[in-house]
Amino acid sequence: MIFYLTYSEQPSGVYSSQVTDVVRFISQEIKQPIRLIVFISIRNFSVSKSKIKAELPDAIVLPMFPKLINWRKNYFLLALYARFLKPKMVIGRNVLATQLALKLKSKKIIDKVIYDGRGAISAEWHEYSVVNDAKMIQQIEQLEKEVVINADFRIAVSQQLINHWKTQFNYQSSNHVIIPCTVNKVFQDVVINDKSIYESRKKMGFTSEDIVLVYSGSVAGWQSFQLLQDFIKQTFSFQNNLKIFFLSDEDEKITQLKNEFPNRVFCKKVKPNEVPEYLMAADYGLLIRENTITNQVASPVKFAEYLSCGLQIIISENLGDYSEFVKSNDCGIVFNSNNSQNIILKAVSIDEKNSLKILAITNFTKKVFVEKYRKLVSI
């Protein structure tokens, strides 16, 4: 039995593809008994619990102690379940979950700990004010170093994250695998043909002459909206047939763009399982972010989702392993301040879209990494 442990992460589209889908994959494809253990905020606990258990009915969803600084107090409830269910191994998603797992190991309740490293956590907290607790911010770098060094094995989402561990924490082990953020089944099942593209564009009110950009996801500060806004304004100024839609909650930044470019900027919030049919309406997916450590080591799930729906990627330089992937596979444009005025965007053909989908399926589905998952559960 393996525990896959998450801490202070609410259910979302990303949680579905990167947590519940991973647990389901390990259970069904690798035939390894595994149980999702979730600590989430007591705020809206019942609603969050229902969403998680709708996807994984046997998930154990527990209320976490209020305030992040109290994370250690959750150990006692975790230890109770571990003593009862007797897992041999815990995969901890992110730093605090893995810290709790390491304590289980120190008490000889489990044998092995795997750190599922989703990014440069200390850097992200400092660069983007993810947490407003001064004590936790002060502690996070040491906590992250301990899980990177002391775990028995590690998952990294990019080679750049491994390089960061080596530089920042003097990580010297080879006990790791690289598994990027992968798509879930709803993206694998996308059918790209003339009819599906026509219906998708019709739903959004786009014509065959429009060249459509899409931004899918949050417009929170760490997503570098100012850079994205500058790119949109510049390209819109000399290509009148460009339009963009945001698959996100609307906020004042998007409203400002809509006012500046009437009938060219659109915004819609949709359910996670509806995202593919809207993405198919576009030609290009946008991944424009500032050059920070957080972004340099990242594996944006949107990258794989865009490709799965047949979109070329417009991506910043130094974004995880993926700026180089775009160059190597000729699947988009690597954007920088030097080439911004030379970008002329053309419609993406059906044949190109299907080639991009194949590229996604051969690089960003969980089955591609089945041997790496087998290696994890056999350590």
C-alpha angles and dihedrals in degrees: 000000000000127000117214102201128198127180129200095347118132123214113270141139090280091048089052095052098036102036117018093034091050092051090048091049094051090048099045105030102033094032091226118146107241135165128201112227114192131190111191138166119282086230106101087352096155094050093047092046092052092052093051095045091048086066099035111020094189094053114123108226116191134181113248124220111268116261122033092245088069094060093120091062089069089069094084095058091044091050090052092057092042093053090049099044096032103214116189094208141025125206106203117204106216132343108302095044089052092047089057089049092051090055090053088054093048088055089049092242091125133022106216140029126200120194112216099204111201097176146318095309101182091048091049093051091051098040098045107024091239089162126036096197107109094201093053092047089052092051103040099086092055092044090051093048091052094054093045092050101034103042116103092227138001141214116208124189094214143013086242089063090054089050089051091052090052093050099039103034104021089244108183106165127108093208097116144090129210114229114166124209105288134201125253127231098276089065094043089055096055112131114208116198139124093275097049092047092047093050092047094050092044090054090056095041097247125145129217089256094058120097105212131207123191134199114193121191143026123342091210119144097264089059089071098234094176091063090047091049092050091051092050093049093048097047093042091054094066103025111060095183094062120110132174136201129194119216093205145080111296118245136171093277092058091042089054091054091048090054092048094048108031115202092005102079122060135175132195134165112215137175115269093250090053095054097091095057090054095044090055089066089069136077099203135033117210124226102164113155138156121263101260131137089253091059096037091065098034131122104199110203086210089070092064092039092054092050092047089058093049100258127145112229126238102198138172122244118268096019103152113288091320106085087062090044089058091051094046095047098036091230101139146329129304104218127213137153092262097058100033094101093049098056113113112178121214131190115271113235126228091250091052091048092053091048089053091050091052089050089055094047092050094048111025111038122100093241089065088065098041093119091052090052089049089052090052096053093045100055 
